[in-house]
């Protein structure tokens, strides 16, 4: 969920969809240029969305739908990222490494 209640959904076609919490209409979509997203996204308190893909890319997507690849891991990312109590983003990789940002 985004701070305004919008719902963020990742699909098996490699696209993030943000849905209006009242109308249910799609606000915007972000293509990760990957075949799929396996794990769900996570959002921070400011509304930035984070998700990993099977190509090993960590995507940072603003609440406006504009995104970029933040980091590229050597192997795929198939688990959901999470935040530590200190606010660090933890991204588990299939190479056995947990990447911390």
C-alpha positions in Angstrom: 0.0 0.0 0.0 1.1 3.5 -0.7 0.7 6.2 2.0 -2.6 7.4 0.4 -4.1 3.9 0.4 -3.4 3.0 -3.2 -2.8 -0.6 -3.8 0.4 -1.8 -5.6 0.2 -5.2 -7.3 3.0 -7.0 -9.2 2.0 -9.4 -11.9 3.5 -12.4 -13.7 4.0 -10.3 -16.8 6.7 -8.1 -15.1 4.4 -5.1 -14.6 3.5 -3.1 -11.4 -0.1 -1.8 -11.3 -1.3 0.9 -8.8 -5.0 0.9 -8.1 -7.0 3.8 -6.7 -8.3 2.8 -3.2 -11.8 4.2 -3.8 -12.5 3.7 -7.5 -10.3 0.6 -8.1 -9.1 2.1 -11.4 -5.5 1.8 -12.5 -3.6 5.0 -11.8 -0.4 3.9 -13.5 1.6 1.0 -14.6 5.4 0.4 -14.5 7.1 -2.2 -16.7 10.1 -3.8 -15.2 11.3 -5.2 -18.6 11.5 -8.7 -17.1 9.4 -11.7 -17.9 7.7 -11.6 -14.5 7.7 -10.5 -10.9 7.5 -13.4 -8.6 7.5 -11.7 -5.2 5.4 -8.7 -4.2 6.7 -5.2 -3.8 7.4 -3.3 -0.6 6.9 0.4 0.0 8.7 2.8 2.3 7.0 5.6 4.4 7.5 8.1 1.6 5.7 6.0 -1.0 8.7 4.7 -2.9 8.1 1.1 -4.2 10.9 -1.5 -4.2 10.8 -4.9 -6.1 13.3 -7.4 -7.4 13.0 -9.3 -10.7 14.3 -12.6 -12.1 17.1 -10.8 -14.0 18.6 -9.7 -10.7 17.4 -6.1 -10.9 16.3 -4.1 -7.8 13.7 -1.6 -9.1 13.0 1.7 -7.3 9.7 3.1 -8.4 8.3 6.5 -7.3 4.7 6.9 -6.2 4.2 8.6 -9.6 5.1 5.5 -11.6 8.6 6.6 -12.7 11.2 4.0 -11.9 14.7 2.9 -12.5 17.0 -0.1 -11.8 18.8 0.7 -8.6 21.1 -2.3 -8.5 21.9 -5.4 -10.4 22.6 -8.7 -8.6 24.5 -11.6 -10.1 21.4 -13.9 -9.9 17.6 -13.6 -9.8 15.6 -12.0 -7.0 12.6 -14.1 -6.2 11.7 -13.1 -2.6 10.1 -10.0 -1.3 12.4 -7.2 0.0 11.8 -5.9 3.5 12.9 -3.0 5.7 14.8 -3.3 9.0 13.6 -1.3 12.0 16.5 1.1 11.2 15.0 1.7 7.8 17.5 -0.3 5.7 16.2 -2.1 2.6 17.0 -5.9 2.7 16.8 -7.8 -0.6 17.4 -11.5 -0.5 19.1 -13.0 -3.6 19.1 -16.5 -4.9 22.9 -16.4 -4.7 22.6 -16.7 -0.9 23.3 -13.1 -0.3 21.1 -10.5 1.4 21.8 -7.1 -0.1 21.3 -4.1 2.2 20.7 -0.6 1.0 
